[in-house]
């Protein structure tokens, strides 16, 4: 038994050595100087904070780096930190938020060589860029390297503390050129990649309108990720320009319609929709529109057969040309309405399956013939306006939508025939109501003088019987009224 143990011991010893070597070699094989890592604080010492790096070797960051402006430590065990690796070996991984005032010239040179961010305060705006103080040394950041976008107000950066990469380190630190843009670009690429990895077609995201062109609006979904909302997808309403729906800076809910490869390698074209993120307005239409409802809408366009009116965004109905007016004969929709006009309409028909709505302007305004017999009585004298003259008589407008005919025979029998013959379209005239046919929508008019009244008396029943007596009484009343005038 001992012999077996002795024979097995060298192999066991060798295996342990191999495991130890493997353990030591793998302690920091995934950690390199210059890497940015996220680690969890496992303990806090008097001068150092110890961080779990995700490897078998814990990381150490100087406690002073984590103090705020008042010298207080605002982190605790279990908190996560984003830190940079500034040194690493088998026994220790040194971490830093960024090279700050704690280090010196050698640390700045290491930061330059290993592309480790340094912390700097923007001291002043100078010609071509900014003066930045880094580890008590003066450095220069070109204005083009301060941000990802054009710097409109350089003074807004003065006094702020940022992380920079050292682009040039010469003359033992007397010539230091920095770039903040490189860090922002790297962060944006990381954010962009993370976003694109989870980007799904048909998903709805919140974005910001960053610029507007005649064909649509570009919306930022995440840093470095933009999509286009075509003008046809900005609203369920018809738009002439994107500015009718959105402006730069607007926050919008957008739906992803598609993603395809861009013209440049590694780029993507993202198609978005605002209106589809809202849902189809026709789904709610039955709850908002019913036959007989009187609604306010906007004329969107005119056609030969009528005008389209938008009742709600994305919901249009048609006012046929025959439904435009009771008061006039309409030959073209533009005689009554124009695109952009606000109109009141009545819903005549509603077909949800076909998404069609029939509307009426004239019904919304009301039929002037509906109460014609209440507003006009036989024998009544009224003032009217000459609409047109024909060989068989004169058409006189008595009220909006109400036109009567003064026959040529009545004019010829009148004592004022010459006066009526001299009338021009648009002129005013005094006439009497002879006969009303509300079903046929016709009114026969008289001249209002004695000869004409005799004709009206015959219509009323002549001189015989009770109707004749009624006619006589009406005739007398008209004569008294005329004398009183």
Secondary structure, 3 states (H helix, E strand, C coil): CHHHHHHHHHHHHHHHHHHHHHHHHCCCCCCCCCCEEEEEEEEECCCEEEEECCCCCCEEEEHHHHECCCCCECCCCCCEEEEEEEEECCCCEEEECCECCCCCHHHHHHHHHHCCCEEEEEEEEECCEEEEEECCEEEEEEHHHCCCCCCCCHHHHCCCEEEEEEEEEEHHHCEEEEECHHHHHHHHHHHHHHHHHHCCCCCEEEEEEEEEECCEEEEEEECCEEEEEEHHHCCCCCCCCHHHCCCCCCEEEEEEEEEEECCCCCCEEEEEECHHHHCCCHHHHHHHCCCCCEEEEEEEEEECCEEEEEEECCEEEEEEHHHCCCCCCCCCHHHCCCCCCEEEEEEEEEECCCCEEEEEHHHHHCCCCCCHHHHCCCCCEEEEEEEEEECCEEEEEEECCEEEEEEHHHHHHCCCHHHHHCCCCCCEEEEEEEEEECCCCEEEEECCCHHHHHHHHHHHCCCCHHHHHHHHHHHHHHHHHHHHC
